[in-house]
Amino acid sequence: MVIIYHAANSLDANMIKGLLEQCEIQAFIQGEYLQGGAGELPAANLVTVSVINSHEIEAKQIIAAWHSAPIIEEETITPLGDGLNVAF
C-alpha cells in the first residue's frame, strides 16, 4: 500500500476515497479518528488515503484531474414545460 493523499480532515479523505471508488480503485483511509484525540494541538497530516501499489499512478492522476477541474459557481434551471427542467 502507498499513501497517495494527505487529507485536511476526515470529510476530505472520504471525498477522495469516494472519487477513487467511482473509478473502481479500492482506497483506504488511515488516521480518520486521530483528529479527535489531538484536542487543540495542531493536527496536520494525520488523515491519509492509500491504495495498493499497482493503482498508485492512476489514482494520483484521478486526484490531480479532480483538483484541476473548474468550479461551477451557480447552476440555472430552465423550465421546458410539462414539469420538465434542464440545468445549464
Order of alpha helices (4+ residues) and beta strands (2+ residues): beta-alpha-beta-alpha-beta-alpha-beta-beta
